[in-house]
Amino acid sequence: MTSNPFNGTLEACRSVIAVFKDRRRSKAARREFWALGPEECKGMLNDIGMSPSEFDSAMHLPYAAEDFLTLAMLSVGIDPDDFDTLEFAHDRFMSRTCITCPHRRRCHDHMEAFDFESHYRDFCPNRDNFSTLLGKRCDS
């Protein structure tokens, strides 16, 4: 069976449109963030162990404007709003790790397919942190 060239062209167009939409969202998120003022922004970045230049670089990664850490935690069975989780995530700079992750496109694809929990151990730089948090939950 041969593949329909029209379907391939249509899929390529959808991919290009998705990239442009993603870049637009990232630019808007950067503008909104920096509009908070330099001192507030630097304070927020310090809280996650990130410099302003690292933040700007990370905002050029795919899906930079999306919060994958919260979704990932929920996906693997961790309550992101639990006090111990928040403190652990802050101490381990999990947000920074997620924001600067080179695998954001892969993460996004698994989130979209609702199978992140089955695949994150293969690529996620926060996998050990998730394991520790899951272990702490079991110890309680």
C-alpha positions, 0 to 999 in steps of 0.5 A, spaced: 500 500 500 502 506 498 502 512 502 498 518 500 502 524 498 497 529 500 497 526 507 504 527 508 504 534 506 498 536 510 502 533 516 508 537 515 504 543 514 500 541 521 507 540 524 510 547 521 504 551 524 505 547 531 512 550 531 510 557 529 504 557 535 509 554 540 514 560 538 509 565 539 507 562 546 514 562 548 515 569 546 509 571 549 511 568 556 517 571 556 514 578 555 509 577 560 515 574 565 520 580 564 514 585 564 514 583 572 520 587 573 527 585 573 528 585 581 522 580 581 524 576 575 531 575 578 528 573 585 524 568 581 529 565 577 534 565 583 529 561 587 529 555 581 537 556 581 537 559 574 540 565 571 536 570 566 541 568 560 539 560 562 532 562 562 532 566 555 535 560 552 530 555 555 525 559 552 527 557 545 526 550 547 520 546 544 514 547 548 518 552 553 511 556 555 508 549 558 509 546 565 511 539 564 513 538 571 506 539 574 503 534 569 509 529 569 508 529 577 501 527 576 502 522 571 507 518 575 502 519 581 506 525 585 501 530 588 505 536 586 501 541 591 503 537 597 508 541 602 514 535 602 513 535 594 514 542 593 520 543 598 523 537 595 522 540 588 525 546 590 531 543 594 533 539 588 531 545 583 526 540 579 523 546 575 530 548 573 531 541 570 525 541 567 525 548 564 532 546 561 531 539 559 533 538 551 527 532 551 521 537 552 518 535 545 519 527 547 516 529 553 510 533 550 509 527 545 508 522 551 504 527 555 499 528 549 499 520 548 497 519 556 503 514 556 508 519 560 509 514 566 511 508 562 516 512 558 519 517 562 525 513 565 528 513 558 529 520 558 527 524 563 532 528 567 528 528 573 526 521 573 531 519 580 527 525 583 521 522 581 523 515 584 525 519 591 519 522 591 515 516 590 519 512 595 518 517 600 510 517 599 511 509 600 515 510 607 510 515 610 
